[in-house]
């Protein structure tokens, strides 16, 4: 959910990027043209921990980016409030995000079965 809009997810990619676990979600299907996407990253040592975005460090402990053709929420803009939790279970990623972005727009997503590549 972005704002009041429910957005279907048609593209999912998750993988380890250096010392972080990264998940990309998009309603689009062409990975070469993801003009709308949400990107979530959490440091590997914080996997399984519910991170309060007001207590943990944006860009150091976690990263949240949202982009569509009309708006861009950059990774350096800390959300106002909320939590992000990510963990691995074998080749599955569990993600639970419920944040208010820096301008108060809600961004929520929950899945217990994202494939890890």
KAQUI-V970237 format. One record per residue. RES is the residue in three letters. OMEGA is omega in radians with two decimals (* if undefined). Layout:
res:RES omega:OMEGA
res:RES omega:OMEGA
This chain:
res:UNK omega:3.03
res:UNK omega:-3.02
res:UNK omega:3.11
res:UNK omega:-3.02
res:UNK omega:3.00
res:UNK omega:-3.08
res:UNK omega:3.11
res:UNK omega:3.13
res:UNK omega:-3.14
res:UNK omega:3.13
res:UNK omega:3.11
res:UNK omega:3.01
res:UNK omega:3.10
res:UNK omega:-3.12
res:UNK omega:3.06
res:UNK omega:3.11
res:UNK omega:-3.06
res:UNK omega:-3.09
res:UNK omega:-3.12
res:UNK omega:2.97
res:UNK omega:-3.05
res:UNK omega:3.07
res:UNK omega:3.05
res:UNK omega:3.11
res:UNK omega:3.12
res:UNK omega:3.01
res:UNK omega:-3.13
res:UNK omega:-3.09
res:UNK omega:-3.10
res:UNK omega:-3.09
res:UNK omega:3.12
res:UNK omega:-3.09
res:UNK omega:-3.11
res:UNK omega:-3.14
res:UNK omega:3.03
res:UNK omega:-3.12
res:UNK omega:2.98
res:UNK omega:-3.13
res:UNK omega:3.13
res:UNK omega:3.08
res:UNK omega:3.05
res:UNK omega:3.09
res:UNK omega:-3.10
res:UNK omega:-3.12
res:UNK omega:3.11
res:UNK omega:3.08
res:UNK omega:-3.13
res:UNK omega:3.13
res:UNK omega:3.04
res:UNK omega:-3.07
res:UNK omega:3.00
res:UNK omega:-3.02
res:UNK omega:3.09
res:UNK omega:-3.09
res:UNK omega:3.13
res:UNK omega:-3.00
res:UNK omega:3.04
res:UNK omega:-3.13
res:UNK omega:3.04
res:UNK omega:-3.12
res:UNK omega:-3.13
res:UNK omega:3.07
res:UNK omega:3.03
res:UNK omega:3.09
res:UNK omega:3.02
res:UNK omega:-3.14
res:UNK omega:2.93
res:UNK omega:-3.07
res:UNK omega:-3.08
res:UNK omega:-3.14
res:UNK omega:3.14
res:UNK omega:3.07
res:UNK omega:-3.03
res:UNK omega:-3.10
res:UNK omega:-3.12
res:UNK omega:3.12
res:UNK omega:-3.13
res:UNK omega:3.04
res:UNK omega:3.12
res:UNK omega:-3.05
res:UNK omega:3.06
res:UNK omega:-3.08
res:UNK omega:2.99
res:UNK omega:3.09
res:UNK omega:3.13
res:UNK omega:3.06
res:UNK omega:3.11
res:UNK omega:3.01
res:UNK omega:-3.04
res:UNK omega:3.11
res:UNK omega:3.12
res:UNK omega:3.04
res:UNK omega:3.07
res:UNK omega:-3.08
res:UNK omega:3.07
res:UNK omega:-3.12
res:UNK omega:3.04
res:UNK omega:-3.08
res:UNK omega:2.94
res:UNK omega:-3.13
res:UNK omega:-2.99
res:UNK omega:3.13
res:UNK omega:3.11
res:UNK omega:3.12
res:UNK omega:3.12
res:UNK omega:3.05
res:UNK omega:-3.08
res:UNK omega:3.07
res:UNK omega:3.10
res:UNK omega:3.05
res:UNK omega:3.10
res:UNK omega:-3.07
res:UNK omega:3.06
res:UNK omega:-3.13
res:UNK omega:3.08
res:UNK omega:-3.14
res:UNK omega:*
